[in-house]
Amino acid sequence: MVMGKNTLMKAALTYKMKEPEATDEDYETRKDTWKRCDELEKIVLLLKGNTGIIFSNGDLSEIKKVLDDLAREAPAKVGAIAPVEVWIRAGSTGLDPKQTSFFQQLNI
């Protein structure tokens, strides 16, 4: 799987949609294999926010399994909204008072 910034993904997809011209550096390579693919424009329009795209000819359930196995939790950020309801019971954090600045930064 290859991930990239939305701007780079948009540029790559836009380039893929553009018909090769004789003045292009890679014209000889692309001229025989290029074909129109209007569906890519719809994908480009969806690239907003944190978006990842996976293209595959394989079994999607295998890809999901790999993604689930490699997923990792991200640390909380100021202003972030939890995707699920979170309850933290009142009580000791188990942290030294010098270590609680993390919670203050999160406005907790």
C-alpha positions as CSV (number, residue, x, y, z in Angstrom):
1,M,0.0,0.0,0.0
2,V,1.3,3.4,-0.8
3,M,-0.1,6.5,1.0
4,G,0.5,10.1,0.0
5,K,-0.6,13.6,0.7
6,N,-3.9,14.6,-1.0
7,T,-2.2,17.2,-3.1
8,L,0.2,14.6,-4.5
9,M,-2.5,12.0,-5.1
10,K,-4.6,14.6,-6.9
11,A,-1.6,15.6,-9.1
12,A,-0.9,11.9,-9.9
13,L,-4.5,11.1,-10.8
14,T,-4.9,14.3,-12.8
15,Y,-1.7,13.4,-14.7
16,K,-3.0,9.9,-15.3
17,M,-6.2,11.4,-16.8
18,K,-4.3,13.7,-19.1
19,E,-3.9,12.4,-22.6
20,P,-0.2,12.2,-23.6
21,E,1.1,14.9,-25.9
22,A,4.1,14.7,-28.2
23,T,5.9,17.3,-26.1
24,D,5.6,15.2,-23.0
25,E,8.8,13.8,-21.6
26,D,7.3,10.3,-21.3
27,Y,5.2,10.4,-24.5
28,E,6.8,7.3,-26.0
29,T,6.1,5.3,-22.9
30,R,2.5,6.4,-22.4
31,K,1.1,6.9,-26.0
32,D,0.3,3.2,-26.6
33,T,-1.1,2.3,-23.2
34,W,-3.0,5.5,-22.3
35,K,-6.8,5.2,-22.2
36,R,-9.5,7.6,-21.1
37,C,-10.7,7.0,-17.5
38,D,-13.4,9.5,-16.5
39,E,-14.0,7.7,-13.2
40,L,-10.7,9.1,-11.8
41,E,-12.1,12.6,-11.8
42,K,-14.8,11.5,-9.3
43,I,-12.0,10.2,-7.1
44,V,-10.1,13.4,-7.3
45,L,-13.1,15.4,-6.1
46,L,-13.4,13.1,-3.0
47,L,-9.8,13.8,-1.8
48,K,-10.5,16.1,1.1
49,G,-9.3,15.9,4.7
50,N,-7.5,12.8,5.8
51,T,-8.2,10.4,2.9
52,G,-6.3,7.2,2.0
53,I,-6.9,5.4,-1.3
54,I,-6.1,1.7,-1.9
55,F,-6.2,0.4,-5.4
56,S,-6.3,-3.4,-5.7
57,N,-7.1,-6.3,-8.1
58,G,-7.0,-8.6,-5.2
59,D,-9.4,-9.8,-2.4
60,L,-10.6,-6.8,-0.3
61,S,-11.1,-9.0,2.8
62,E,-7.3,-9.7,2.8
63,I,-6.5,-6.0,2.4
64,K,-8.9,-5.2,5.3
65,K,-7.2,-7.9,7.5
66,V,-3.7,-6.4,6.8
67,L,-5.0,-2.9,7.6
68,D,-6.6,-4.1,10.8
69,D,-3.4,-5.9,11.8
70,L,-1.3,-2.8,11.2
71,A,-3.6,-0.2,12.7
72,R,-2.3,1.8,15.6
73,E,-3.8,4.2,18.0
74,A,-3.1,7.9,17.6
75,P,-2.5,10.1,20.5
76,A,-5.2,12.6,21.5
77,K,-4.9,16.1,20.1
78,V,-6.3,19.4,21.3
79,G,-9.8,19.9,19.8
80,A,-10.1,16.4,18.5
81,I,-13.6,14.8,18.8
82,A,-13.7,11.1,19.8
83,P,-15.4,8.9,17.2
84,V,-17.1,7.1,20.1
85,E,-18.4,8.2,23.5
86,V,-15.6,8.2,26.1
87,W,-16.1,8.1,29.9
88,I,-13.2,8.6,32.3
89,R,-13.9,8.0,35.9
90,A,-12.8,10.6,38.4
91,G,-9.8,9.5,40.5
92,S,-6.1,9.3,40.5
93,T,-4.4,9.3,37.2
94,G,-1.4,7.4,38.6
95,L,0.8,10.2,37.2
96,D,3.2,12.4,39.0
97,P,1.8,16.0,39.2
98,K,4.5,17.1,36.8
99,Q,3.2,14.8,34.2
100,T,-0.4,16.1,34.2
101,S,0.4,19.0,31.8
102,F,-0.7,16.6,29.0
103,F,-4.3,16.7,30.3
104,Q,-4.2,20.5,30.7
105,Q,-3.2,20.8,27.1
106,L,-6.2,18.7,26.1
107,N,-8.4,20.9,28.3
108,I,-9.3,17.8,30.5
